[in-house]
Amino acid sequence: MNRFVKWALIALAVVLVVLGGVAFALQRWVGSDDFRARIAQQVSAAAGVPVQLGGISVALWPLPAVALDQVQVQSKPPLTLERIEARPVWAGLLRGRLEISTLIVRNAVVPELAVTAIGAAFQKKNAGKKPEAGRGSMSFLPRRTVLDHVTWVQAKGGRDTVDAQATLDDDGLPASARIAVTEGKFAGARAAVDRDGDHWAVKIDVAGGTIAGKVRLATAGKGAALLDGQLDTANVEISTLTAPSRTLTGRLEAHTTLRAEFKDAGALADALQTQTKFTVHKAVVHGIDLEKAVKSVGMNRSGETHLDTLAGNVATQGRTVHVTNLVATSGVLSANGNVTMSPDKALKGRVTVDLASAAVGGAIGVPLEVGGTLDSPSVSLSRGALLGAAVGTVLAPGVGTGAGASLGDKLGAGLKGLFGK
């Protein structure tokens, strides 16, 4: 018995020495300049963009893993990753199939423009190619993904850094996710997503408030997917969501329904439609003094308006925003109207401001054209109202500019061919 144990220990030692030698040789081979150059060439060919690798390492214990160091995708601008670690699924390796168990990305800088350029290069390279038969692409997604200090650089220069973890279920759909924003305009925000049957519970802590609700993903026929859900926003500082713009400040309460039917994840942003009913408490509109706007003729690009109430509906289609049934009150002022914001943040709309007037024994409704951009909004009288304002100022000083503008707008609406819009 002792002799058997002795030989077993010797055999085990020999196996360990052999494995150690193999690991050492493999590490030397993988770490060589020739191997690194070959891998970089293959990755570059697959991506359609030149890729540089600073180093490659392999670990066999306690779990097999491959790591790439100092990765630079030479797009314009470049995308850089300090380290990528990939750990395969043991069972998949035994079946001869590569499946990633865990993917870890550390200290990466990901510019939006770089992602767009890489995507365009990849599509150009693979244009006309049919997808390979076999298992869907979901099988190649890592079961667990960890992002450690990953920075997203927006096309206009803003930067947001996050730490995140996400896991997938066996069907390839998200099981859970945790995201923490450590730097940027949303610094301090946290998000949690957890799967529960056919839907996902979402909770986001941001800007002193919360956004919570449920979303569902289902099939819609003809190979399309359907995303729908409802979200409730409570006590969120609205200027944080629109930063760096501070056109509007206040605490947001809202109920949102969302829906998107799409065939490709890249088309989700353009397919998404939302309907939101909102109220902003303690709202302040910066850059516009509505009282001055209705008492004077011309553009108004300064001042601010404190509102007692601000409410309305917001509908989005892709990147276009429509604000309807907008109602605001502020002391002697009240306003209602509709405004549209285009994808480039240009504003276009019409707001009627009612200003209490002792001269007419009631309120004067003054129409204003909304223009400019989200960062620099402007209001002005319509052309019909502008004519009425001039006439009212000269001929009816007791009624004044505002009443003249109101009358002029009505005349302009009836004689569009003469006064224009």
TATA-V569173 format. One record per residue. N is the residue number from 1. SS is DSSP state (alpha for helix, beta for strand, coil for the rest). OMEGA is omega in degrees with one decimal (* if undefined). NEAR is the number of other C-alpha atoms within 8 Angstrom. Layout:
BEGIN
n/ss/omega/near
N/SS/OMEGA/NEAR
N/SS/OMEGA/NEAR
END
This chain:
BEGIN
n/ss/omega/near
1/coil/179.0/4
2/alpha/180.0/5
3/alpha/178.4/6
4/alpha/179.2/7
5/alpha/-179.7/8
6/alpha/-178.9/8
7/alpha/177.6/8
8/alpha/178.4/8
9/alpha/178.2/8
10/alpha/179.2/8
11/alpha/179.3/8
12/alpha/179.1/8
13/alpha/178.8/8
14/alpha/179.6/8
15/alpha/-179.9/8
16/alpha/178.4/8
17/alpha/179.2/8
18/alpha/179.3/8
19/alpha/177.9/8
20/alpha/178.1/8
21/alpha/177.9/8
22/alpha/-179.9/8
23/alpha/179.8/10
24/alpha/180.0/8
25/alpha/179.1/8
26/alpha/179.6/9
27/alpha/178.7/10
28/alpha/-178.0/8
29/alpha/-179.3/8
30/alpha/-178.1/11
31/coil/-178.0/11
32/coil/179.5/8
33/alpha/-178.4/6
34/alpha/-179.3/6
35/alpha/-179.9/10
36/alpha/179.6/13
37/alpha/179.5/9
38/alpha/179.3/8
39/alpha/178.9/8
40/alpha/179.3/11
41/alpha/179.9/10
42/alpha/178.5/8
43/alpha/178.9/9
44/alpha/179.7/11
45/alpha/-179.4/9
46/alpha/-175.7/7
47/alpha/-176.2/10
48/coil/-179.6/10
49/coil/178.5/12
50/coil/-179.4/11
51/beta/175.9/12
52/beta/178.0/10
53/coil/177.5/13
54/coil/-179.0/8
55/beta/178.0/9
56/beta/177.1/12
57/beta/-179.0/10
58/beta/175.2/11
59/beta/178.1/9
60/coil/-174.5/8
61/coil/1.5/5
62/coil/176.1/4
63/coil/177.9/7
64/coil/-178.7/10
65/beta/175.4/11
66/beta/-179.8/11
67/beta/174.0/11
68/beta/-178.5/13
69/beta/176.0/12
70/beta/179.7/12
71/beta/176.4/13
72/beta/173.8/11
73/beta/-170.3/11
74/coil/171.7/11
75/coil/176.7/11
76/coil/-2.1/7
77/coil/-178.4/8
78/coil/173.4/10
79/beta/-174.6/14
80/beta/177.0/11
81/beta/-178.7/14
82/beta/-178.9/11
83/beta/173.2/13
84/beta/177.4/12
85/beta/178.8/12
86/beta/179.1/12
87/beta/-175.7/12
88/beta/174.8/13
89/coil/-178.5/10
90/alpha/-176.5/6
91/alpha/178.9/6
92/alpha/178.0/11
93/alpha/179.7/11
94/alpha/177.8/7
95/coil/179.3/6
96/coil/-178.7/6
97/coil/-179.4/7
98/coil/174.6/9
99/coil/-176.8/12
100/beta/176.6/13
101/beta/-177.6/11
102/beta/174.6/13
103/beta/-179.1/13
104/beta/177.9/11
105/beta/-176.3/14
106/beta/171.8/12
107/beta/-179.5/11
108/beta/173.2/13
109/beta/-172.0/11
110/beta/177.4/12
111/beta/177.7/13
112/alpha/-179.8/10
113/alpha/178.0/10
114/alpha/178.8/13
115/alpha/178.5/10
116/alpha/-179.2/8
117/alpha/179.6/10
118/alpha/178.2/12
119/alpha/179.3/8
120/alpha/179.3/8
121/alpha/-179.8/11
122/alpha/179.6/12
123/alpha/178.9/8
124/alpha/-179.2/7
125/alpha/-175.3/7
126/coil/179.9/7
127/coil/178.1/6
128/coil/179.6/4
129/coil/177.0/5
130/coil/177.7/4
131/coil/-179.2/4
132/coil/177.3/4
133/coil/179.2/4
134/coil/-177.8/4
135/coil/-179.2/6
136/coil/-177.5/5
137/alpha/-179.5/6
138/alpha/-176.8/8
139/alpha/-179.1/8
140/alpha/178.0/8
141/coil/179.2/9
142/coil/178.9/11
143/coil/178.8/11
144/beta/179.5/11
145/beta/178.8/11
146/beta/174.5/12
147/beta/-177.9/12
148/beta/178.8/11
149/beta/177.5/10
150/beta/-175.5/14
151/beta/175.6/12
152/beta/-179.5/11
153/beta/-178.6/12
154/coil/-178.4/10
155/coil/-179.2/8
156/coil/171.7/4
157/coil/178.4/6
158/coil/-178.3/8
159/beta/175.5/11
160/beta/-179.5/14
161/beta/-176.1/12
162/beta/163.4/14
163/beta/-175.1/13
164/beta/172.9/11
165/beta/178.1/11
166/beta/177.4/12
167/beta/178.5/11
168/beta/171.5/13
169/coil/-177.8/9
170/coil/179.4/5
171/coil/177.6/6
172/coil/178.5/10
173/coil/-177.3/7
174/beta/174.5/10
175/beta/178.7/10
176/beta/177.1/11
177/beta/175.5/13
178/beta/-178.0/11
179/beta/175.9/11
180/beta/178.0/11
181/beta/-175.8/14
182/beta/179.0/11
183/beta/178.1/11
184/coil/-174.6/10
185/coil/177.6/9
186/coil/-178.3/11
187/coil/-178.2/9
188/coil/179.6/9
189/coil/178.0/12
190/beta/179.6/11
191/beta/177.6/12
192/beta/177.4/11
193/beta/-179.5/11
194/beta/-179.7/10
195/beta/176.8/11
196/beta/-178.2/7
197/coil/-176.7/5
198/coil/179.5/7
199/beta/179.2/10
200/beta/174.9/12
201/beta/-176.7/12
202/beta/173.3/13
203/beta/-179.4/11
204/beta/173.0/11
205/beta/-175.4/11
206/beta/172.3/12
207/coil/176.6/11
208/coil/-179.8/8
209/beta/-177.6/11
210/beta/168.9/13
211/beta/-174.5/13
212/beta/178.2/11
213/beta/-178.7/11
214/beta/173.6/11
215/beta/-176.8/12
216/beta/177.5/11
217/beta/-178.2/10
218/beta/176.3/7
219/beta/-177.3/8
220/beta/-179.1/9
221/beta/180.0/6
222/coil/176.8/4
223/coil/-178.5/7
224/beta/175.8/11
225/beta/-179.9/12
226/beta/176.3/13
227/beta/174.7/12
228/beta/-178.9/11
229/beta/178.4/11
230/beta/-179.8/11
231/beta/176.1/11
232/beta/179.8/11
233/beta/-177.1/13
234/beta/170.0/10
235/beta/179.8/10
236/beta/175.7/13
237/beta/-169.7/13
238/alpha/-178.5/12
239/alpha/176.6/13
240/alpha/-178.6/10
241/alpha/-178.4/6
242/alpha/-178.6/8
243/coil/7.1/8
244/coil/177.6/7
245/coil/175.5/8
246/coil/179.0/10
247/coil/-178.4/12
248/beta/173.3/10
249/beta/-179.1/13
250/beta/-177.9/12
251/beta/-172.4/12
252/beta/168.7/14
253/beta/-175.6/13
254/beta/171.7/11
255/beta/-174.0/11
256/beta/167.9/11
257/beta/-178.1/11
258/beta/-179.4/12
259/beta/176.4/11
260/beta/174.4/11
261/beta/-172.5/12
262/beta/177.7/11
263/coil/-178.2/8
264/coil/-177.7/7
265/alpha/179.5/6
266/alpha/-179.5/5
267/alpha/-175.2/9
268/alpha/-176.6/11
269/alpha/-179.3/8
270/alpha/-177.7/8
271/alpha/-173.5/11
272/coil/175.1/13
273/beta/179.3/11
274/beta/173.7/12
275/beta/-176.4/11
276/beta/170.3/11
277/beta/-170.0/11
278/beta/170.6/12
279/beta/176.8/11
280/beta/179.4/12
281/beta/-179.4/11
282/beta/-175.8/11
283/beta/174.0/14
284/beta/175.7/11
285/beta/-178.0/13
286/beta/178.1/13
287/coil/179.5/12
288/coil/170.9/15
289/coil/-174.4/13
290/alpha/-179.5/9
291/alpha/176.8/9
292/alpha/-177.7/8
293/alpha/-177.6/14
294/alpha/179.5/12
295/alpha/-178.7/8
296/coil/180.0/8
297/coil/176.5/11
298/coil/-175.3/7
299/coil/176.2/9
300/beta/-178.3/11
301/coil/-179.3/10
302/coil/178.1/8
303/coil/178.3/8
304/beta/-179.3/11
305/beta/175.3/12
306/beta/-175.4/9
307/coil/173.9/13
308/coil/177.2/11
309/beta/174.2/13
310/beta/-177.6/13
311/beta/178.5/12
312/beta/178.9/12
313/beta/176.6/12
314/beta/174.9/13
315/beta/177.6/12
316/beta/173.6/12
317/beta/-172.5/11
318/coil/-178.2/9
319/coil/178.2/9
320/beta/-175.9/10
321/beta/175.8/12
322/beta/174.9/11
323/beta/-178.0/12
324/beta/179.8/11
325/beta/-179.1/10
326/beta/-179.8/13
327/beta/179.4/12
328/beta/175.7/12
329/beta/179.4/12
330/beta/179.2/11
331/coil/-179.7/7
332/coil/-178.5/7
333/beta/165.4/11
334/beta/-175.5/12
335/beta/173.1/12
336/beta/-179.4/11
337/beta/-178.0/12
338/beta/-179.7/12
339/beta/176.1/13
340/beta/175.3/11
341/beta/-179.9/13
342/coil/-179.9/10
343/coil/178.5/8
344/coil/176.0/5
345/coil/174.5/8
346/beta/-177.6/11
347/beta/175.6/14
348/beta/-179.9/11
349/beta/-176.2/11
350/beta/-180.0/11
351/beta/174.0/13
352/beta/-178.6/11
353/beta/176.8/15
354/beta/-179.6/11
355/beta/179.7/13
356/beta/-178.0/9
357/beta/177.9/9
358/coil/-176.5/6
359/coil/-178.7/7
360/coil/177.5/8
361/coil/179.5/6
362/beta/-177.7/8
363/beta/176.4/9
364/beta/179.2/13
365/beta/-177.9/11
366/beta/-179.6/14
367/beta/178.9/14
368/beta/173.2/12
369/beta/179.1/12
370/beta/179.9/14
371/beta/-178.0/11
372/beta/-179.7/10
373/beta/178.3/10
374/coil/-179.8/11
375/coil/-178.5/7
376/coil/-177.3/9
377/beta/176.9/14
378/beta/173.7/13
379/beta/178.6/13
380/beta/176.6/12
381/beta/173.3/14
382/coil/-176.3/11
383/alpha/177.0/11
384/alpha/179.6/17
385/alpha/179.9/18
386/alpha/177.6/13
387/alpha/179.5/10
388/alpha/179.6/15
389/alpha/179.5/17
390/alpha/179.5/11
391/alpha/-178.6/10
392/alpha/-179.2/16
393/alpha/-176.2/12
394/alpha/-170.7/7
395/alpha/-175.3/6
396/coil/-177.3/10
397/coil/177.8/9
398/coil/178.2/5
399/coil/172.2/12
400/alpha/-176.0/11
401/alpha/-174.4/16
402/alpha/-179.7/15
403/alpha/177.4/13
404/alpha/178.7/17
405/alpha/179.4/19
406/alpha/179.0/15
407/alpha/180.0/10
408/alpha/178.9/14
409/alpha/179.0/15
410/alpha/176.4/10
411/alpha/180.0/9
412/alpha/178.6/15
413/alpha/180.0/9
414/alpha/-177.8/6
415/coil/-175.3/9
416/alpha/-179.1/9
417/alpha/-179.0/5
418/alpha/-174.1/6
419/alpha/-175.3/9
420/coil/-177.1/9
421/coil/*/8
END
